[in-house]
């Protein structure tokens, strides 16, 4: 372990896919090398108190942002924390947990980039921005199956929280290095399988991204139009966008993965072609293990940045 752990932030609105991506990254890197914390555990008020005070969990005043800052700084210094735990099933707080940072720390939550002090602790910052229709679908599915709500309650909560989402959650997009947007294809229906979702990866120029221009040209590969690299503007600035279709063939995905892993030596051990079968794995609604190719390549790109940050930290 270098002098300090490498810290990855994964921020997004409720049910944007933060936990799924966090678990996937931990599986790819090896769970023994990863400490995961959730900034949503730092709520000031439990569910009943929020209802009484008429404040949502998305509002900064409902969270101990100063303690989040303190704990992130401690983790970056390689020191343990006593982390609070908010129980989403009961809406109350459980006893705190003693946590020590491992080689990598993944921090997921609603307000992880809301202060400058917090932002300065991350090595890599990811923001999840699915279309609102898809996020609502995910939230209804999660909260009705796991948190005891009915669909009407979830839809009402989404409506009530919308002003705070607009004011406090979405603006954090501008602080991210990578923006991940999973979305259904144009011909997708309401019951679209999440495995077939496309993904757009906005690569903002806040950190150096791998040079993909020579990978996605027309010479020496057969990627077709299922995996594309484009140029657009995000929040007024030019950015690259790596697009991966859910219908990409295994051969196309493996070819891009092979090129990435061959050209980035310290990424190779995490590629599926080198024996890592955890890349892109998700658990389906009935408990079966499935694989999403867009998710796999998203995980590899984020892993690349974490490993690069680790190498740079070791040189300092």
MOHUFEN-V614981 format. One record per pair of residues at least 6 apart in sequence whose C-alpha atoms are under 7 Angstrom apart, sorted by the first residue. I is the first residue (numbers start at 1). J is the second residue. D is the distance in Angstrom with one decimal. If there is no record, write none. Layout:
[[I,J,D] [I,J,D]]
//
This chain:
[[1,103,5.8] [2,314,5.7] [4,76,5.8] [4,77,5.6] [4,78,5.2] [5,76,6.0] [5,78,6.4] [5,101,6.7] [5,102,6.3] [5,103,4.8] [5,104,5.3] [5,105,6.5] [6,103,6.5] [6,104,4.8] [6,105,6.1] [6,123,6.3] [6,306,6.7] [6,309,6.8] [6,310,6.1] [7,104,6.0] [7,105,4.7] [7,106,5.9] [7,122,5.0] [7,123,5.4] [7,124,6.8] [8,105,6.2] [8,106,4.8] [8,107,6.1] [8,122,5.8] [8,123,6.0] [8,124,4.9] [8,125,6.0] [9,106,6.0] [9,107,4.8] [9,108,5.9] [9,112,7.0] [9,122,6.3] [9,124,6.2] [9,125,4.7] [9,126,5.8] [10,18,6.3] [10,107,6.1] [10,108,4.6] [10,109,6.7] [10,125,6.4] [10,126,4.9] [10,127,5.8] [11,18,6.8] [11,108,5.7] [11,109,5.3] [11,110,5.6] [11,111,6.8] [11,112,6.1] [11,126,6.4] [11,127,4.9] [11,128,6.3] [12,18,6.7] [12,109,6.7] [12,110,5.6] [12,127,5.7] [12,128,4.9] [12,129,6.6] [12,169,6.8] [13,110,5.7] [13,165,7.0] [13,169,6.2] [14,110,7.0] [15,135,6.0] [15,138,5.9] [15,139,5.0] [16,128,6.2] [16,129,6.8] [16,130,6.3] [16,135,5.6] [18,108,6.3] [22,106,6.9] [24,280,6.9] [24,281,7.0] [25,299,6.0] [26,34,5.9] [27,278,6.2] [28,270,6.3] [28,278,5.8] [28,279,5.9] [33,102,5.5] [33,103,5.3] [33,104,6.1] [34,102,5.5] [34,103,6.2] [34,104,4.7] [34,105,5.6] [35,101,5.8] [35,102,5.6] [35,104,6.3] [35,105,4.7] [35,106,6.3] [36,105,5.8] [36,106,4.8] [36,107,6.0] [37,106,6.5] [37,107,5.1] [37,108,6.5] [38,107,5.8] [38,108,4.9] [38,109,5.4] [39,68,6.8] [39,107,6.9] [39,108,6.2] [39,109,4.9] [39,110,7.0] [39,112,6.5] [40,109,5.5] [40,110,6.5] [41,84,5.7] [41,85,4.9] [41,86,4.6] [42,63,5.6] [42,64,5.6] [42,84,6.3] [43,57,6.9] [43,62,5.7] [43,63,4.2] [43,64,6.2] [44,62,5.3] [44,63,5.0] [44,64,6.0] [45,62,6.5] [46,91,5.8] [46,92,5.1] [46,93,6.9] [47,91,4.8] [47,92,6.6] [50,56,6.3] [55,62,7.0] [56,62,7.0] [56,161,6.6] [58,110,6.7] [58,164,6.1] [58,165,6.8] [59,164,6.1] [59,168,6.8] [69,117,6.2] [69,118,5.0] [71,81,6.3] [72,118,6.7] [72,121,6.4] [73,121,6.4] [74,80,6.8] [75,101,5.8] [76,121,6.6] [78,101,5.9] [79,100,6.5] [79,101,6.8] [80,99,5.5] [80,100,4.2] [80,101,6.3] [81,98,5.9] [81,99,5.4] [81,100,6.6] [82,96,6.1] [82,97,5.5] [82,98,4.5] [82,99,6.3] [83,96,5.3] [83,97,5.1] [83,98,6.2] [83,99,6.9] [84,95,6.9] [84,96,4.3] [84,97,6.4] [85,93,5.8] [85,94,5.4] [85,95,6.6] [85,96,5.6] [86,92,6.1] [86,93,4.5] [86,94,6.2] [87,93,5.6] [87,94,6.3] [88,147,6.7] [89,147,5.1] [110,169,6.6] [111,169,6.6] [112,118,6.8] [113,119,5.2] [113,172,6.0] [113,175,6.9] [114,172,6.6] [123,309,6.6] [124,177,6.6] [124,305,6.9] [124,306,6.8] [125,176,4.8] [125,177,5.2] [125,178,6.6] [126,176,5.4] [126,177,5.9] [126,178,4.9] [126,179,5.8] [127,173,5.9] [127,176,5.8] [127,178,6.4] [127,179,4.8] [127,180,6.2] [128,179,5.9] [128,180,4.9] [128,181,6.1] [129,179,6.8] [129,180,6.0] [129,181,5.0] [130,181,4.7] [130,182,5.4] [130,183,6.3] [131,183,6.6] [140,151,6.0] [140,154,5.9] [143,149,5.7] [144,150,5.3] [144,151,6.4] [177,203,6.4] [177,204,5.2] [177,206,5.6] [177,207,6.4] [178,201,6.6] [178,202,5.6] [178,203,5.0] [178,204,6.0] [179,201,5.7] [179,202,4.9] [179,203,6.9] [180,199,7.0] [180,200,6.1] [180,201,4.9] [180,202,6.6] [181,199,5.5] [181,200,5.2] [181,201,6.5] [182,197,6.1] [182,198,5.6] [182,199,4.3] [182,200,6.5] [183,197,5.4] [183,198,5.3] [183,199,6.1] [184,197,4.8] [184,198,5.9] [185,197,6.6] [185,198,6.3] [195,246,6.7] [195,291,7.0] [195,292,5.0] [196,246,4.1] [196,247,6.1] [197,246,4.9] [198,244,5.8] [198,245,4.4] [198,246,4.7] [198,294,6.4] [199,243,5.8] [199,244,5.4] [199,245,6.5] [199,294,6.0] [200,241,6.3] [200,242,5.8] [200,243,4.5] [200,244,6.6] [201,241,5.4] [201,242,5.0] [201,243,6.3] [202,239,6.6] [202,240,6.0] [202,241,4.6] [202,242,6.6] [203,239,5.9] [203,240,5.3] [203,241,6.0] [204,239,5.3] [205,239,6.7] [216,228,6.8] [216,229,6.8] [222,252,6.6] [223,252,5.1] [226,244,6.0] [226,245,5.2] [226,248,5.2] [227,243,5.6] [227,244,4.6] [227,245,6.5] [228,242,5.8] [228,243,5.1] [228,244,6.6] [229,240,6.9] [229,241,5.7] [229,242,4.6] [229,243,6.3] [230,240,5.7] [230,241,5.1] [230,242,6.5] [231,238,7.0] [231,239,5.8] [231,240,4.7] [231,241,6.0] [232,238,5.7] [232,239,5.5] [232,240,6.4] [233,239,5.5] [244,294,5.7] [245,294,6.7] [246,293,6.7] [246,294,6.1] [253,293,6.8] [261,267,5.5] [261,268,4.4] [261,271,6.6] [262,268,6.5] [267,304,6.1] [268,274,6.7] [270,276,5.7] [272,279,6.3] [279,296,5.0] [280,291,5.2] [280,292,5.2] [280,293,6.1] [280,295,5.0] [280,296,3.6] [281,289,6.6] [281,290,5.6] [281,291,4.4] [281,292,6.5] [282,289,5.8] [282,290,5.3] [282,291,6.0] [283,289,4.6] [283,290,6.0] [284,290,6.4]]
//
